[in-house]
Amino acid sequence: MTAMLLRFHPLASAGHWLARHSRPIQAAQWLMVVIYLFLVTAPAFLPVPDDSKHIWDDLVLFAQFAFWGVWWPFVMVSMVVMGRAWCGLFCPEGTMTEWVSRHGLGRAIPAWLRWKGWPFVAFVCTTIYGQMITVYEYPKAALLILGASTVMALGIGLVYGRGKRVWCRYLCPASGVFSLLSRLAPVHFRVDAETWKTAPRAHAVNCATLVDVRAMTGGGSCHMCGRCSGHRGAVELAPRLPGAEIAALPAREVSPWDIVLLLFGVMGVASGAFQWSASPVFIALKQGLAAMLVEAGITFPMTETLPWWLLTNSDETGEVFTLLDGFCILAYMGGASLLFGGIGLAGLAAAARLLGQPRLLWRLGYGLVPAGAVGLIIGLSAMTLTQLTAEGVFLAWVPDARAGLLILGLVWSAVLMWRSLPGAVLARRLGAWLLGLAGAFAQIGMWGVFFFIW
C-alpha cells in the first residue's frame, strides 16, 4: 500500500521520472557541456570590451554575467532549495568526468584521494587564487581556473573509478560547500531501510558518486540524479522540513572538516574575498603598510608586479596589482578567516564544554550552516547587482532583501542550534545556545556592517 501511495506522490513521481528518462537527461547534460566550454573558452580570445559594450552585445560581458552573475549565485541558492540537483543533472564537469571514467583505466581509489580535508583545501586555494588574478573580470583568468578544474576532473576520471564521479565526490573545490548547503534543502531521496531489507534482491544501484544508497540518511553526498529512485521500492524523492537533516544528523555523518570548511572557508576566506575591494579596513591596511615601506626606504613592493597568471596585470585595461596589493589581499582574507573562524570555533568549543561534552562542538557546528549560506549567497549576488548596475538596472528593494536574508540566516541558525543541543538544565542549555551562535552573530553582524554602515 505504501509503495502504491508513493507512486502518486508528486515528488516521488518526479524522482521516478528521472530514473526512467536517462537519455533526455544526458542530452541536456551534454548541451550544458557545449555551452560551458564555449563560454569559458571563446571570451578568452576576444578583446576586453570598452565602456560602450553591454551584456547583450558583447560575448565577454555576457559570459561574465552568465558565470558570475547568474550561474554561481543561483547554483548556491539551488543547493538550499533542491539539494545537489545541479551536480547530478546539469554540472558539465560531472558529466565529462563520468564519461571519461567509463573509458579510463578504472583503477581503485587510493587512500590519499579519499582524505576528507581536500574540499577545504581546494575551496580555499581556488578562492584565494581567483582573487589574486581577478577571475570575475578577466576571461583569461576564468579560463585558467575553470579550465584547470575541468582538466583535473578529466584526469581523475581517466585514471580512477569505472563510470564514476570520483572528482566530484572527493576533490571538486565546491563539493564541500555544496554538501553543507544541501543539508538545508526541503527535499531529499529518502530510503526506507525496512522496505529495502524485505524487498526481493535487485541489481545494484549505479551511484556515480559512490554513495551507499542503502545506508543513505541525508543529502550531503547525494547528487539528486534520481538513478536510485524506486529501487527495491525503498527509495523516493520526498519532502522534509528545511534543515531537518542537520537537526537529526547521525554521529557517523559528523566531520570536523565540514566545520573547518564552514568556519574558516565559507565564513572566513570567502567573506574576505567578497569584501576586501570595498573595505575601509583593507584601504587602511594598504596605506599603513605603504607608509611604513616608504619610511624604511623600500619601494619595490609598490612598483613591482608578477605575470597575469599569478597577479592581476592587464595591458588592455591598465589594471595592475603590485606586490603590496597581493600581500594585502592575502592578509585581508587570511585575517578574515582567522577572525571569524576563530570566533565561531571558540563559541562552539565553549558551548560544548558548558554542556560537559567537548567533542560535541563539531556536531553543533552544523547549526551555523544557514548563517554561512546566507553570507555566501548575498556575497555572490553582490556581483550580480554590480553587473546589472553597470547596465543601468537599479533595484530599490535590494537593501530590504539583504536585511531580510541576514535576519533569516541568523534565526534559522538559532533554531537549528537549539534543536541540536542535547537535553540539559535550561540555564545551561541557554548559555550553550548563545555561545554556539557566536559564529552566526559575527558573520551576520559583519555583513550588516559591510552593507549598511560602510
SVG drawing of the C-alpha trace seen along z (x, -y; Angstrom):
<svg xmlns="http://www.w3.org/2000/svg" viewBox="-2 -58 68 69">
<polyline fill="none" stroke="black" stroke-width="0.4" points="0.0,0.0 2.8,-2.4 4.6,-1.8 1.3,-2.5 0.8,-5.8 4.4,-6.9 3.8,-6.2 1.2,-9.0 3.1,-11.5 4.2,-14.4 7.7,-14.5 8.1,-10.7 6.8,-10.7 9.3,-13.3 12.1,-11.2 10.8,-8.1 10.7,-10.2 14.4,-10.9 15.1,-7.2 13.2,-6.3 14.4,-9.1 18.2,-8.9 18.5,-9.7 16.9,-13.2 18.8,-14.0 22.1,-13.0 21.2,-15.1 20.6,-18.1 23.9,-17.4 25.9,-17.4 24.2,-20.6 25.4,-22.1 28.9,-20.8 28.9,-22.5 27.6,-25.8 30.1,-25.7 33.1,-25.0 32.1,-27.7 31.6,-30.4 34.8,-29.5 37.0,-29.3 35.8,-31.8 35.8,-35.0 39.5,-34.4 40.5,-35.1 38.4,-38.2 39.5,-41.8 38.4,-43.2 35.3,-45.3 35.2,-49.1 32.5,-51.1 30.3,-51.2 29.6,-47.5 26.8,-45.7 25.9,-42.2 23.6,-41.7 26.0,-42.7 29.4,-41.5 30.3,-37.9 32.9,-38.7 30.4,-40.6 27.7,-38.0 30.0,-35.2 31.0,-37.1 27.3,-37.7 26.4,-34.1 29.1,-32.7 29.4,-35.1 26.1,-37.0 23.7,-34.0 25.5,-30.7 27.3,-30.8 24.7,-32.7 21.8,-30.6 23.7,-27.3 24.2,-28.2 20.5,-29.0 19.6,-25.8 21.6,-23.8 19.4,-25.2 16.2,-24.7 16.7,-21.4 19.8,-19.8 22.6,-18.9 20.4,-18.6 22.8,-20.9 25.6,-18.4 23.6,-15.3 21.7,-16.8 23.5,-19.7 27.1,-20.1 29.4,-19.9 32.4,-18.7 30.5,-15.9 29.2,-14.8 32.6,-14.8 34.5,-13.1 31.9,-10.3 32.0,-9.8 35.8,-9.7 35.8,-7.3 33.8,-4.8 36.7,-4.6 39.6,-5.1 42.0,-2.9 39.4,-2.1 42.0,-2.0 41.0,-1.7 40.6,-5.0 43.7,-5.4 43.5,-6.4 45.2,-9.8 42.5,-10.8 39.7,-10.0 41.2,-12.4 38.3,-14.5 40.3,-17.7 40.6,-18.1 37.3,-20.0 38.6,-22.6 42.0,-22.9 40.6,-23.1 38.0,-25.7 40.4,-28.0 43.1,-27.7 40.7,-28.3 39.1,-31.3 42.4,-32.9 43.9,-32.3 40.7,-33.7 41.1,-36.9 44.7,-37.3 44.1,-37.1 40.6,-38.8 38.8,-35.8 35.4,-37.6 36.6,-40.3 39.1,-38.7 38.2,-35.9 41.8,-34.5 41.8,-34.2 38.4,-32.4 39.7,-30.1 42.8,-29.3 40.8,-28.5 37.8,-26.8 39.8,-25.2 42.3,-23.8 39.5,-22.4 38.0,-20.7 41.3,-19.2 41.9,-17.8 38.4,-16.4 39.0,-14.6 42.4,-13.4 40.9,-11.9 38.1,-10.3 40.6,-8.9 42.6,-7.1 40.2,-6.2 36.9,-4.5 34.8,-3.0 31.9,-5.2 32.1,-7.1 32.4,-10.8 35.5,-10.4 36.4,-14.1 33.0,-15.3 32.9,-13.1 36.4,-13.9 38.2,-16.8 35.8,-19.3 36.5,-22.8 32.8,-23.4 31.8,-19.9 32.3,-20.6 30.2,-23.8 27.5,-22.1 27.4,-19.3 26.8,-21.7 24.2,-23.8 22.3,-20.8 21.6,-19.6 19.2,-22.5 17.1,-21.5 13.4,-20.7 13.7,-17.7 15.8,-14.6 15.9,-11.0 14.5,-9.1 15.5,-5.5 13.1,-3.1 15.5,-0.7 12.8,1.8 11.4,2.0 14.9,2.4 15.6,5.4 12.4,7.2 12.3,6.4 13.4,9.0 17.0,8.8 17.8,6.5 20.7,5.2 23.0,2.7 22.3,-1.0 24.8,-2.6 25.5,-5.6 28.1,-7.7 29.2,-9.4 29.8,-6.1 27.1,-6.7 25.9,-3.6 22.3,-4.1 21.0,-1.5 22.6,-3.4 21.9,-7.0 20.3,-9.2 20.9,-12.7 21.7,-14.7 25.3,-15.7 26.8,-13.4 23.7,-12.6 23.7,-14.4 19.9,-14.0 20.4,-12.4 17.4,-10.1 19.0,-6.9 18.2,-5.2 14.6,-6.4 12.2,-3.4 15.0,-0.9 13.6,2.1 10.5,0.0 12.5,-1.7 13.9,-5.0 11.8,-8.0 12.1,-11.8 10.3,-13.2 9.8,-16.5 11.2,-17.3 11.4,-20.3 14.1,-22.7 17.2,-21.9 15.7,-18.7 18.8,-16.8 21.1,-19.0 18.8,-18.8 18.8,-15.0 22.4,-14.4 23.7,-11.0 27.1,-10.8 28.6,-8.9 27.8,-11.9 29.6,-14.4 33.0,-15.5 35.3,-18.1 36.5,-19.0 32.9,-20.2 33.0,-22.6 36.5,-23.8 35.3,-24.5 32.3,-26.3 34.0,-28.5 37.4,-29.2 36.5,-28.8 32.9,-29.9 32.5,-32.4 36.2,-33.4 38.1,-33.3 35.1,-33.7 33.7,-36.6 37.1,-38.3 37.2,-37.7 33.8,-39.3 34.6,-42.4 38.3,-43.4 37.9,-45.6 35.3,-47.8 36.5,-47.6 37.9,-50.6 39.9,-48.2 41.7,-47.0 42.4,-50.6 43.8,-51.4 46.0,-48.3 47.4,-49.1 48.1,-52.7 49.7,-51.9 52.0,-49.3 52.9,-51.7 53.8,-54.4 56.0,-52.0 57.7,-50.8 58.4,-54.4 59.8,-55.3 62.1,-52.3 63.2,-53.3 61.7,-50.1 59.7,-50.9 59.8,-47.8 56.6,-46.2 54.7,-49.2 56.1,-49.2 56.7,-45.6 54.2,-43.1 54.0,-39.5 52.7,-37.8 49.0,-38.0 48.5,-34.3 50.0,-35.0 48.8,-38.5 46.4,-40.8 48.4,-42.5 46.3,-43.6 47.9,-45.5 44.4,-46.1 42.8,-47.8 45.9,-49.0 44.8,-47.4 47.8,-46.1 48.2,-44.6 51.5,-45.3 53.3,-43.0 51.9,-45.2 48.3,-44.7 48.8,-41.0 50.1,-40.8 47.3,-43.0 44.6,-40.8 46.2,-37.7 46.4,-39.3 42.8,-40.5 41.4,-37.2 43.7,-35.4 42.7,-37.8 39.0,-37.3 39.5,-33.6 41.3,-33.6 38.9,-36.2 35.5,-34.8 36.6,-31.2 38.2,-31.7 35.1,-33.3 32.9,-30.5 35.2,-27.7 35.7,-29.3 32.0,-29.7 31.3,-26.1 34.0,-24.8 32.7,-26.9 29.2,-25.7 30.3,-22.0 32.3,-22.4 29.4,-24.1 27.3,-21.0 30.1,-18.8 30.6,-17.2 33.7,-18.8 33.5,-16.7 30.0,-18.0 31.4,-21.1 31.7,-19.5 28.1,-18.4 26.9,-21.8 28.8,-23.5 26.3,-22.3 23.8,-24.7 25.8,-27.6 25.2,-26.4 22.3,-28.8 24.3,-31.8 27.2,-30.8 24.9,-30.0 23.3,-33.5 26.7,-35.2 27.8,-33.2 24.6,-33.9 24.5,-37.7 28.2,-37.9 27.8,-36.3 24.6,-38.2 26.6,-41.5 28.5,-40.7 25.2,-40.2 24.0,-43.6 27.3,-45.2 26.9,-43.9 23.3,-44.9 24.1,-48.4 26.7,-48.8 23.9,-48.2 21.7,-50.8 19.5,-48.4 18.8,-49.6 16.7,-47.6 15.4,-49.7 14.3,-46.6 17.8,-45.1 18.7,-46.6 15.4,-45.3 16.0,-41.9 19.5,-41.8 18.4,-42.7 15.7,-40.1 18.1,-37.4 20.6,-38.2 17.8,-38.0 16.6,-34.7 20.1,-33.3 20.5,-34.2 17.1,-32.9 17.4,-29.7 20.8,-29.0 19.4,-29.8 16.6,-27.3 18.9,-24.5 21.4,-25.2 18.7,-24.9 17.4,-21.6 20.9,-20.2 21.5,-20.8 21.2,-17.7 18.9,-17.8 20.3,-19.8 19.3,-22.2 17.6,-25.1 20.0,-27.8 23.0,-25.7 21.3,-25.0 20.5,-28.6 24.1,-29.5 25.4,-26.9 22.9,-28.1 24.2,-31.7 27.8,-30.6 27.3,-28.3 25.7,-31.1 28.8,-33.3 29.9,-32.5 26.5,-33.3 26.4,-36.6 29.8,-37.5 29.0,-36.5 25.6,-38.3 26.9,-41.3 29.9,-41.7 27.7,-41.6 25.4,-44.1 28.3,-46.5 29.5,-45.9 26.2,-46.7 24.6,-49.2 27.5,-51.1 30.5,-51.0"/>
</svg>
